[in-house]
């Protein structure tokens, strides 16, 4: 790949777009193994500058301006002050909501402009997605109103307030702990009110704020922070607060690690490594069995996923949570820092770079023991002065992951702590010619083909833009659920080769302004909102959709449904994940077996025959 130009396509785009879908997936999945998305190096520089400059440098500068003991020019003060934990969490939440952190730019489907989020959410008339509109009065409808815009602006103001307000010194501290400050607890009350209210009106904004991770920090900062700053506080109160912060980050790590058990995650690592601009080609190929004939994960891919990934993400946080030894705590903190830096270096789709920087840095702050920081023998869960209080703390933090693994249909993959686990609700859209262009009729929507054709400094030709977007289909096919989703399309549509096929997560970004991998944002509810505005005919837009697999370590069948924009859900069923992971991404042996459990009255599949199988309709 060049600095300002993308890497060369594996075949001429004009020839590529005329090939059958299965052949296109084969070409691009093999190409992805060597080249990833193939984005210009300049974009990686943009992401690095945004991550280290806008988030890290500006966040620390704001912290130093609003505190007494943290100094921007003295890096030693960055690692022994708990207020850094608080300020950077608030700053990152603000950037996430605005759209300048994760889900920014081309690696998340925002090409021109690269910013989504705030552009959509300050404009009345755009589509919003209320989570429980049928059950919560005052949240019905799917159109953003002036009230929603005002509420969103209130969320932004509620985040700016604790960020810019001066910190308060902690008067009573354990012996050996250096000077500490906290954001005034009352400063968190506005966001603790406005964020849930906003979430009831539009779950997209609530999830974009990464509320499942940052709101608990703010809640504990308000409640336990008030106890720390009250008259009559004891050193144990500050220990309790720091330990609660440690528990939050450990639950995130361990929850993510547990979610990676099962057959899905090993399929995540190879395509993620292939997207790394810093990895040479021969290293990328080591993660696959035999490129180009067999691009299923190799033993190295399995080892990296489940030893370097799952094991590290479960065992080291458990050790950090339980240890009272400073050396062990420091080694564990450095290990987690390296873990997050490695993920950052791969530039994964959805680009959660700032999140990785934050968690890596905060691991060092909480467990590094630098300067007059937090001695592991003092700031230990064993020294929590109110053990009974650990019950509601763990109950609050574990509610989402536990329910999300038992009933993934009820919980977004983000509160489920299923980040980059490969076990996601996902969808692929298949549109008749002309339907993608009609998406531009939706408020503020411009389809990604058009965006790429005016992307500066290197605009794409029409066929080249189409081929580039179809790389995301190849990326999806390299994951377990992708093979099931493509099987659905092959089984349902005999005109699939002439249709415009798009990855659901990417196209969702153009309609809602944000998506971080949550298929719940582009299920039948979003399709119904689109249908209400466009009035498509039956068969114009068909969506293959799957739900996350419940308790993946037990390997129950994974549920799917087929959605027709004009007809609603027309078929439900399941597939076996083991069948998916055995196949190549392009399904050379035909679709994986599907088990239909329900079909809408009068609905018949549009397929007259499937290659290698008897007629099905």
C-alpha positions as CSV (number, residue, x, y, z in Angstrom):
1,X,0.0,0.0,0.0
2,X,1.1,3.6,-0.6
3,X,1.2,6.6,1.7
4,X,-1.7,8.4,0.0
5,X,-3.0,5.6,-2.3
6,X,-4.6,2.3,-1.4
7,X,-2.9,-0.9,-2.2
8,X,-3.5,-2.4,-5.7
9,X,-6.6,-4.5,-6.2
10,X,-6.0,-8.2,-6.8
11,X,-7.9,-8.1,-10.1
12,X,-9.1,-5.2,-12.3
13,X,-12.3,-3.8,-10.6
14,X,-14.2,-3.7,-13.9
15,X,-13.7,-7.5,-14.2
16,X,-14.3,-8.1,-10.5
17,X,-17.8,-6.6,-10.3
18,X,-19.0,-9.0,-13.0
19,X,-18.0,-12.1,-11.2
20,X,-20.3,-14.4,-9.2
21,X,-20.6,-13.4,-5.5
22,X,-18.9,-16.6,-4.4
23,X,-15.9,-16.0,-6.6
24,X,-15.7,-12.4,-5.4
25,X,-15.6,-13.5,-1.8
26,X,-12.9,-16.1,-2.6
27,X,-10.7,-13.4,-4.3
28,X,-11.1,-10.8,-1.6
29,X,-10.8,-13.1,1.4
30,X,-7.5,-14.5,0.1
31,X,-6.4,-10.9,-0.7
32,X,-7.4,-9.9,2.9
33,X,-5.1,-12.6,4.3
34,X,-2.2,-10.8,2.7
35,X,-3.3,-7.2,2.7
36,X,-6.2,-6.5,5.0
37,X,-8.4,-3.6,4.0
38,X,-5.5,-2.1,2.0
39,X,-6.1,1.5,3.2
40,X,-3.4,4.1,2.5
41,X,-0.7,4.6,5.2
42,X,-1.8,8.2,5.5
43,X,-5.0,7.0,7.2
44,X,-3.0,5.1,9.8
45,X,-1.1,8.3,10.5
46,X,-4.4,10.1,10.9
47,X,-5.5,7.5,13.4
48,X,-2.2,7.7,15.3
49,X,-2.3,11.5,15.5
50,X,-5.9,11.4,16.7
51,X,-5.1,8.7,19.3
52,X,-1.9,10.2,20.7
53,X,-2.6,13.8,20.0
54,X,-6.3,14.5,20.4
55,X,-7.0,11.9,23.1
56,X,-3.8,11.3,25.0
57,X,-2.0,14.6,24.8
58,X,-5.1,16.9,25.0
59,X,-6.7,14.7,27.7
60,X,-3.6,14.9,29.8
61,X,-3.3,18.7,29.1
62,X,-6.9,19.2,30.3
63,X,-6.2,17.1,33.4
64,X,-3.1,19.2,34.2
65,X,-5.0,22.4,33.7
66,X,-7.8,21.4,36.1
67,X,-5.7,19.7,38.8
68,X,-2.9,20.7,41.2
69,X,-0.7,17.7,41.2
70,X,-0.8,16.4,37.6
71,X,1.6,18.3,35.4
72,X,1.7,17.8,31.6
73,X,5.5,18.4,31.5
74,X,6.2,15.9,34.3
75,X,5.2,12.4,33.0
76,X,5.8,10.9,36.4
77,X,2.7,12.6,37.7
78,X,0.6,10.9,35.1
79,X,0.9,7.5,36.7
80,X,0.3,8.1,40.5
81,X,-2.8,10.2,40.5
82,X,-6.3,8.7,40.5
83,X,-7.8,11.8,39.0
84,X,-6.1,10.9,35.8
85,X,-8.3,7.8,35.7
86,X,-11.4,9.9,36.1
87,X,-10.5,12.8,33.7
88,X,-9.4,10.5,30.9
89,X,-12.5,8.4,31.2
90,X,-14.7,11.5,30.9
91,X,-12.6,12.9,28.0
92,X,-12.8,9.6,26.1
93,X,-16.6,9.4,26.7
94,X,-17.0,12.8,25.2
95,X,-14.8,11.9,22.2
96,X,-16.8,8.7,21.7
97,X,-20.1,10.5,21.7
98,X,-18.9,13.2,19.3
99,X,-17.5,10.5,17.0
100,X,-13.7,11.3,17.3
101,X,-12.7,8.0,19.0
102,X,-13.8,4.5,18.1
103,X,-16.0,4.2,14.9
104,X,-14.2,7.1,13.3
105,X,-13.1,7.2,9.7
106,X,-12.8,4.7,6.8
107,X,-12.1,1.6,9.0
108,X,-15.6,2.0,10.3
109,X,-17.3,3.1,7.0
110,X,-17.1,6.8,7.3
111,X,-15.2,7.9,4.2
112,X,-16.2,11.4,3.3
113,X,-16.6,12.9,5.8
114,X,-14.9,10.7,8.3
115,X,-17.1,11.9,11.2
116,X,-20.5,10.4,11.9
117,X,-22.1,10.5,15.3
118,X,-22.6,14.2,16.2
119,X,-23.5,15.1,12.6
120,X,-26.5,12.9,12.7
121,X,-27.5,13.5,16.3
122,X,-27.8,17.3,16.2
123,X,-30.1,17.2,13.3
124,X,-33.9,16.7,13.7
125,X,-35.4,14.2,11.3
126,X,-32.7,11.6,11.2
127,X,-33.5,8.1,12.3
128,X,-33.2,7.2,16.0
129,X,-33.6,3.8,17.6
130,X,-35.4,3.7,21.0
131,X,-34.7,0.4,22.8
132,X,-38.1,-0.1,24.5
133,X,-40.4,2.2,22.6
134,X,-43.4,-0.2,23.0
135,X,-42.9,-0.3,26.8
136,X,-41.6,3.1,27.9
137,X,-44.0,6.0,27.5
138,X,-42.6,9.0,25.7
139,X,-40.0,7.1,23.6
140,X,-42.1,5.9,20.7
141,X,-41.3,6.6,17.1
142,X,-38.1,6.4,15.1
143,X,-37.6,10.1,14.1
144,X,-35.2,12.4,15.9
145,X,-37.1,15.4,17.3
146,X,-35.9,18.8,18.5
147,X,-36.3,17.4,22.1
148,X,-33.8,14.6,21.2
149,X,-31.3,17.2,19.9
150,X,-31.6,19.2,23.1
151,X,-31.2,16.1,25.2
152,X,-28.1,15.1,23.2
153,X,-26.6,18.6,23.7
154,X,-27.3,18.2,27.4
155,X,-25.3,14.9,27.3
156,X,-22.4,16.8,25.8
157,X,-22.6,19.6,28.4
158,X,-22.9,17.0,31.2
159,X,-19.6,15.5,30.0
160,X,-17.8,18.9,29.5
161,X,-18.7,19.9,33.1
162,X,-16.7,17.3,35.1
163,X,-13.9,17.6,32.5
164,X,-13.2,21.3,33.0
165,X,-14.1,21.7,36.6
166,X,-11.2,21.9,39.1
167,X,-10.4,18.8,41.1
168,X,-10.8,18.7,44.9
169,X,-7.9,17.5,47.1
170,X,-8.4,14.3,49.1
171,X,-7.6,15.2,52.8
172,X,-7.4,11.8,54.3
173,X,-5.1,9.2,52.6
174,X,-3.4,6.0,53.6
175,X,0.2,6.4,54.7
176,X,2.6,6.3,51.8
177,X,0.2,7.5,49.2
178,X,1.1,10.8,47.6
179,X,-1.2,13.8,47.2
180,X,-4.5,12.9,45.5
181,X,-7.4,14.7,43.9
182,X,-10.9,13.8,42.7
183,X,-13.4,15.4,40.4
184,X,-16.1,16.8,42.7
185,X,-18.6,14.0,43.0
186,X,-21.6,16.3,42.3
187,X,-20.2,17.0,38.9
188,X,-21.1,13.5,37.7
189,X,-24.8,13.8,38.6
190,X,-25.8,15.6,35.3
191,X,-24.3,12.8,33.1
192,X,-25.7,10.1,35.3
193,X,-29.2,11.6,34.6
194,X,-28.9,12.7,31.0
195,X,-27.2,9.6,29.6
196,X,-29.9,7.1,30.7
197,X,-32.6,9.5,29.6
198,X,-30.9,9.8,26.2
199,X,-30.5,6.0,26.1
200,X,-34.3,5.6,26.4
201,X,-34.8,7.8,23.4
202,X,-31.9,6.5,21.3
203,X,-29.9,3.5,22.3
204,X,-27.3,4.3,19.6
205,X,-26.0,7.3,21.5
206,X,-26.0,5.5,24.8
207,X,-23.9,2.7,23.3
208,X,-21.7,5.1,21.4
209,X,-20.7,6.6,24.7
210,X,-19.5,3.2,25.8
211,X,-21.8,3.6,28.8
212,X,-21.3,0.0,30.0
213,X,-17.7,0.9,30.9
214,X,-17.6,4.6,31.6
215,X,-20.8,5.2,33.5
216,X,-19.9,2.8,36.3
217,X,-16.6,4.8,36.7
218,X,-18.7,7.9,37.0
219,X,-21.3,6.3,39.3
220,X,-18.6,5.1,41.7
221,X,-16.8,8.5,41.4
222,X,-20.1,10.1,42.5
223,X,-21.1,7.7,45.3
224,X,-17.7,6.5,46.7
225,X,-16.1,9.8,45.9
226,X,-18.6,11.7,48.0
227,X,-17.7,9.4,50.9
228,X,-14.0,10.0,50.4
229,X,-14.4,13.8,50.4
230,X,-16.9,14.0,53.3
231,X,-16.0,15.3,56.8
232,X,-15.0,12.3,58.9
233,X,-13.6,10.3,56.0
234,X,-11.1,7.6,56.7
235,X,-8.1,6.3,54.7
236,X,-10.1,3.1,54.1
237,X,-12.7,5.1,52.1
238,X,-10.1,6.1,49.5
239,X,-8.8,2.5,49.4
240,X,-12.4,1.4,48.7
241,X,-12.7,3.9,45.8
242,X,-9.5,2.8,44.1
243,X,-10.3,-0.9,44.6
244,X,-13.8,-0.3,43.0
245,X,-12.0,1.3,40.0
246,X,-9.7,-1.8,39.8
247,X,-12.8,-4.1,39.8
248,X,-14.4,-2.2,36.9
249,X,-11.4,-2.6,34.6
250,X,-10.9,-6.3,35.7
251,X,-14.5,-7.1,35.0
252,X,-14.2,-5.6,31.5
253,X,-11.0,-7.7,30.8
254,X,-12.3,-10.9,32.3
255,X,-15.8,-10.5,30.7
256,X,-14.2,-10.0,27.3
257,X,-11.9,-13.0,27.9
258,X,-14.7,-15.3,28.9
259,X,-16.7,-14.3,25.8
260,X,-13.9,-15.5,23.6
261,X,-14.3,-19.1,24.8
262,X,-15.9,-21.2,22.1
263,X,-15.3,-21.6,18.4
264,X,-15.6,-18.0,17.2
265,X,-12.6,-16.1,18.5
266,X,-9.9,-18.1,16.7
267,X,-11.4,-16.8,13.4
268,X,-11.1,-13.2,14.6
269,X,-7.3,-13.1,15.1
270,X,-6.0,-13.9,11.6
271,X,-8.0,-11.2,9.7
272,X,-7.2,-8.7,12.5
273,X,-3.5,-9.4,12.2
274,X,-3.7,-9.2,8.4
275,X,-5.0,-5.6,8.7
276,X,-1.9,-4.6,10.6
277,X,0.3,-2.2,8.6
278,X,3.3,-3.2,10.6
279,X,3.3,-6.9,10.0
280,X,5.2,-8.3,7.0
281,X,3.4,-10.6,4.6
282,X,5.1,-13.8,5.7
283,X,4.1,-13.2,9.3
284,X,0.4,-12.6,8.3
285,X,0.4,-15.9,6.3
286,X,1.6,-17.8,9.4
287,X,-1.9,-17.2,10.9
288,X,-3.5,-19.2,8.1
289,X,-3.1,-22.9,7.3
290,X,-2.1,-22.6,3.6
291,X,-2.6,-19.4,1.7
292,X,-4.3,-19.3,-0.8
293,X,-5.9,-22.8,-0.7
294,X,-6.9,-22.9,2.9
295,X,-7.3,-19.7,4.9
296,X,-8.8,-21.2,8.0
297,X,-6.8,-20.3,11.2
298,X,-3.5,-22.1,11.7
299,X,-2.1,-23.5,15.0
300,X,-0.3,-20.2,15.4
301,X,-3.6,-18.4,14.9
302,X,-5.2,-20.6,17.6
303,X,-2.3,-20.1,20.0
304,X,-2.3,-16.3,19.6
305,X,-6.1,-16.3,20.1
306,X,-6.5,-18.5,23.1
307,X,-3.1,-18.3,24.8
308,X,-2.0,-14.8,23.9
309,X,-5.6,-13.6,24.0
310,X,-8.2,-15.4,26.0
311,X,-5.8,-16.8,28.7
312,X,-4.0,-13.5,29.2
313,X,-7.3,-11.6,29.3
314,X,-8.7,-13.8,32.1
315,X,-5.8,-15.0,34.2
316,X,-3.7,-11.8,34.4
317,X,-6.7,-9.6,35.5
318,X,-7.6,-12.2,38.1
319,X,-4.1,-12.1,39.4
320,X,-4.1,-8.3,39.4
321,X,-7.4,-8.2,41.3
322,X,-6.2,-10.6,44.0
323,X,-2.5,-9.8,44.4
324,X,-0.9,-7.9,47.3
325,X,2.6,-8.1,45.8
326,X,3.9,-4.9,44.1
327,X,6.3,-6.8,41.8
328,X,3.5,-9.1,40.6
329,X,1.2,-6.1,40.2
330,X,3.8,-4.2,38.1
331,X,4.5,-7.2,35.9
332,X,0.8,-7.8,35.3
333,X,0.2,-4.1,34.5
334,X,3.0,-4.1,32.0
335,X,1.7,-7.3,30.4
336,X,-1.8,-5.7,30.0
337,X,-0.2,-2.6,28.5
338,X,1.6,-4.7,25.9
339,X,-1.6,-6.6,25.3
340,X,-3.4,-3.4,24.5
341,X,-0.6,-1.9,22.4
342,X,-0.6,-5.1,20.3
343,X,-4.3,-4.8,19.6
344,X,-3.8,-1.1,18.7
345,X,-1.0,-1.9,16.3
346,X,-3.4,-4.1,14.2
347,X,-5.8,-1.2,13.5
348,X,-8.9,-3.5,13.8
349,X,-12.1,-2.5,12.1
350,X,-14.2,-0.2,14.3
351,X,-10.8,1.1,15.5
352,X,-11.1,1.1,19.3
353,X,-7.7,2.7,19.5
354,X,-8.3,5.3,22.2
355,X,-10.1,2.6,24.3
356,X,-6.9,0.5,24.2
357,X,-4.7,3.4,25.0
358,X,-6.9,4.2,28.0
359,X,-7.0,0.7,29.4
360,X,-3.2,0.2,28.9
361,X,-2.4,3.5,30.6
362,X,-4.8,3.0,33.5
363,X,-3.4,-0.5,34.1
364,X,-0.1,1.1,34.8
365,X,-1.7,3.9,37.0
366,X,-3.7,1.4,39.2
367,X,-1.1,-1.3,39.5
368,X,2.3,0.1,38.4
369,X,3.1,1.6,41.8
370,X,5.1,4.4,40.3
371,X,6.0,7.5,42.4
372,X,3.7,7.7,45.4
373,X,1.1,5.6,43.7
374,X,-1.0,2.7,44.8
375,X,0.8,0.1,46.8
376,X,-0.7,-3.3,46.0
377,X,-0.5,-4.4,49.6
378,X,-2.7,-1.5,50.6
379,X,-5.0,-1.0,47.6
380,X,-6.2,-4.6,47.5
381,X,-9.6,-6.2,47.4
382,X,-8.7,-7.9,50.6
383,X,-8.5,-4.5,52.3
384,X,-12.0,-3.3,51.1
385,X,-13.4,-2.0,54.4
386,X,-17.0,-2.8,53.6
387,X,-17.0,-6.4,52.2
388,X,-20.8,-6.4,51.9
389,X,-20.6,-3.5,49.5
390,X,-18.7,-5.7,47.1
391,X,-21.9,-7.7,46.5
392,X,-23.8,-4.8,44.8
393,X,-20.7,-3.6,43.0
394,X,-20.1,-7.0,41.4
395,X,-23.8,-7.5,40.8
396,X,-24.0,-4.2,38.9
397,X,-20.9,-4.9,36.8
398,X,-21.7,-8.5,36.1
399,X,-25.4,-8.1,35.2
400,X,-24.8,-7.2,31.5
401,X,-22.1,-9.9,30.8
402,X,-24.2,-12.7,32.6
403,X,-27.5,-11.8,31.0
404,X,-25.8,-11.1,27.6
405,X,-24.3,-14.6,27.5
406,X,-27.5,-16.3,28.6
407,X,-29.9,-14.1,26.5
408,X,-27.8,-12.3,23.8
409,X,-31.0,-11.2,22.1
410,X,-31.8,-9.0,25.0
411,X,-28.4,-7.3,25.5
412,X,-26.1,-5.5,23.2
413,X,-22.7,-7.1,22.7
414,X,-21.1,-4.1,24.4
415,X,-22.7,-4.5,27.9
416,X,-22.2,-8.2,27.3
417,X,-18.4,-7.5,27.2
418,X,-18.1,-9.4,23.9
419,X,-15.7,-6.9,22.4
420,X,-13.9,-8.5,19.4
421,X,-14.9,-12.0,20.5
422,X,-16.2,-13.0,17.0
423,X,-19.5,-13.9,18.5
424,X,-21.7,-11.1,17.3
425,X,-25.2,-10.4,16.1
426,X,-24.5,-9.6,12.4
427,X,-26.2,-9.1,9.1
428,X,-25.6,-8.9,5.4
429,X,-27.9,-6.8,3.2
430,X,-28.8,-7.9,-0.4
431,X,-30.4,-5.2,-2.5
432,X,-31.8,-5.2,-6.0
433,X,-30.2,-2.8,-8.4
434,X,-31.1,0.8,-7.6
435,X,-32.0,0.3,-3.9
436,X,-28.6,1.3,-2.5
437,X,-28.9,4.6,-4.4
438,X,-32.4,5.1,-2.8
439,X,-30.8,5.1,0.6
440,X,-29.6,8.6,-0.2
441,X,-33.3,9.7,0.2
442,X,-32.9,9.1,4.0
443,X,-32.0,12.1,6.1
444,X,-28.3,12.9,6.0
445,X,-27.5,9.6,4.3
446,X,-25.0,9.3,1.5
447,X,-24.2,5.7,0.4
448,X,-20.6,4.7,0.7
449,X,-20.1,4.2,-3.1
450,X,-20.7,8.0,-3.5
451,X,-18.5,8.8,-0.5
452,X,-15.6,6.9,-1.9
453,X,-15.9,8.5,-5.3
454,X,-15.3,12.0,-3.8
455,X,-12.9,10.9,-1.1
456,X,-9.8,13.2,-1.1
457,X,-7.0,13.1,-1.9
458,X,-7.5,9.9,-3.9
459,X,-11.1,9.6,-5.1
460,X,-12.1,6.1,-6.3
461,X,-13.6,5.1,-9.6
462,X,-17.1,3.5,-9.4
463,X,-16.1,-0.1,-9.8
464,X,-13.0,0.4,-7.6
465,X,-15.2,1.8,-4.8
466,X,-17.6,-1.1,-5.1
467,X,-14.7,-3.6,-4.9
468,X,-13.3,-1.8,-1.9
469,X,-16.7,-2.0,0.0
470,X,-16.9,-5.7,-0.9
471,X,-13.7,-6.3,1.1
472,X,-15.8,-5.9,4.2
473,X,-17.9,-8.8,3.0
474,X,-14.8,-10.9,2.7
475,X,-13.8,-9.8,6.2
476,X,-17.2,-10.9,7.5
477,X,-16.9,-14.2,5.6
478,X,-13.6,-15.0,7.4
479,X,-15.6,-15.0,10.7
480,X,-17.8,-17.8,11.8
481,X,-21.2,-16.0,11.4
482,X,-20.3,-14.8,7.9
483,X,-20.4,-18.3,6.5
484,X,-23.9,-18.8,7.9
485,X,-25.1,-15.5,6.6
486,X,-23.8,-16.1,3.1
487,X,-25.4,-19.5,3.2
488,X,-28.7,-17.9,3.9
489,X,-28.4,-15.6,0.9
490,X,-27.4,-18.5,-1.4
491,X,-30.4,-20.5,-0.2
492,X,-32.9,-17.7,-0.5
493,X,-32.0,-15.6,-3.6
494,X,-31.4,-17.0,-7.1
495,X,-30.4,-13.5,-8.3
496,X,-27.8,-13.0,-5.6
497,X,-25.0,-12.5,-8.2
498,X,-26.8,-9.4,-9.7
499,X,-27.7,-7.9,-6.3
500,X,-25.8,-5.2,-4.4
501,X,-24.5,-7.0,-1.3
502,X,-23.3,-5.0,1.7
503,X,-22.0,-5.7,5.1
504,X,-24.7,-4.6,7.6
505,X,-22.4,-2.9,10.1
506,X,-20.8,-0.7,7.5
507,X,-24.1,0.3,5.9
508,X,-25.6,1.0,9.3
509,X,-23.0,3.6,9.9
510,X,-24.3,5.6,7.0
511,X,-27.9,5.5,8.3
512,X,-27.6,5.9,12.0
513,X,-24.2,7.6,12.2
514,X,-22.6,5.0,14.3
515,X,-22.1,1.3,14.7
516,X,-19.4,-0.5,16.6
517,X,-20.3,-4.1,15.6
518,X,-23.7,-4.4,17.2
519,X,-26.1,-6.2,14.9
520,X,-29.0,-5.2,17.0
521,X,-28.7,-1.7,15.5
522,X,-29.5,-3.0,12.0
523,X,-32.1,-5.7,12.7
524,X,-35.7,-5.7,11.6
525,X,-36.4,-2.5,13.6
526,X,-34.0,-0.4,11.5
527,X,-35.3,-2.2,8.3
528,X,-38.8,-1.3,9.2
529,X,-37.8,2.4,9.7
530,X,-36.2,2.4,6.3
531,X,-39.2,0.7,4.7
532,X,-41.5,3.3,6.2
533,X,-39.5,6.0,4.4
534,X,-38.8,4.3,1.1
535,X,-41.7,2.0,0.5
536,X,-39.7,-0.8,-1.1
537,X,-41.3,-3.7,-2.9
538,X,-41.1,-7.3,-1.6
539,X,-37.7,-8.7,-2.4
540,X,-36.1,-5.3,-3.0
541,X,-34.1,-5.5,0.3
542,X,-33.5,-8.9,1.9
543,X,-31.3,-9.1,5.0
544,X,-29.7,-12.2,6.4
545,X,-29.4,-11.7,10.1
546,X,-28.0,-13.8,13.0
547,X,-28.0,-13.4,16.7
548,X,-25.0,-13.9,18.9
549,X,-24.6,-17.5,20.1
550,X,-25.7,-18.0,23.7
551,X,-23.2,-19.6,26.1
552,X,-20.8,-20.3,23.2
553,X,-18.6,-22.6,25.2
554,X,-21.6,-25.1,25.2
555,X,-22.0,-24.6,21.4
556,X,-25.8,-24.5,21.1
557,X,-27.2,-23.8,17.6
558,X,-26.8,-20.2,16.5
559,X,-30.1,-18.5,15.6
560,X,-30.8,-16.7,12.4
561,X,-33.7,-14.9,10.7
562,X,-34.3,-13.6,7.2
563,X,-35.8,-10.1,6.9
564,X,-37.6,-8.7,3.9
565,X,-38.0,-4.9,4.1
566,X,-41.6,-5.1,2.7
567,X,-42.7,-8.3,4.5
568,X,-40.8,-8.2,7.9
569,X,-39.2,-11.4,9.3
570,X,-40.0,-14.2,6.8
571,X,-37.9,-17.1,8.2
572,X,-36.3,-18.2,11.4
573,X,-33.9,-21.0,12.1
574,X,-30.5,-22.1,13.3
575,X,-27.1,-23.3,12.1
576,X,-24.4,-25.2,13.8
577,X,-21.3,-23.1,14.4
578,X,-19.1,-26.1,14.0
579,X,-20.4,-26.4,10.4
580,X,-19.4,-22.8,9.7
581,X,-15.8,-22.9,11.1
582,X,-15.1,-26.1,9.1
583,X,-15.7,-24.3,5.8
584,X,-13.6,-21.9,3.8
585,X,-14.9,-18.3,3.7
586,X,-16.2,-18.6,0.2
587,X,-18.2,-21.8,0.9
588,X,-16.8,-24.0,-2.0
589,X,-18.8,-26.9,-0.8
590,X,-22.1,-25.0,-0.8
591,X,-24.1,-23.4,2.0
592,X,-23.8,-24.9,5.5
593,X,-26.8,-26.8,6.7
594,X,-29.7,-24.6,7.9
595,X,-32.5,-25.8,10.1
596,X,-35.7,-23.9,9.5
597,X,-37.9,-23.5,12.6
598,X,-40.5,-21.0,11.3
599,X,-41.6,-19.6,8.0
600,X,-44.0,-16.7,7.5
601,X,-47.4,-17.7,5.9
602,X,-47.2,-17.6,2.2
603,X,-43.5,-17.0,2.0
604,X,-41.4,-19.0,-0.4
605,X,-37.7,-18.7,-1.0
606,X,-36.7,-17.2,-4.3
607,X,-34.1,-19.9,-5.1
608,X,-35.0,-22.5,-7.8
609,X,-31.9,-24.6,-7.1
610,X,-28.6,-24.5,-5.1
611,X,-25.3,-25.7,-6.5
612,X,-24.7,-29.3,-5.5
613,X,-28.2,-29.7,-4.0
614,X,-31.7,-30.7,-4.9
615,X,-34.2,-28.0,-5.8
616,X,-35.6,-26.3,-2.7
617,X,-38.4,-24.2,-4.0
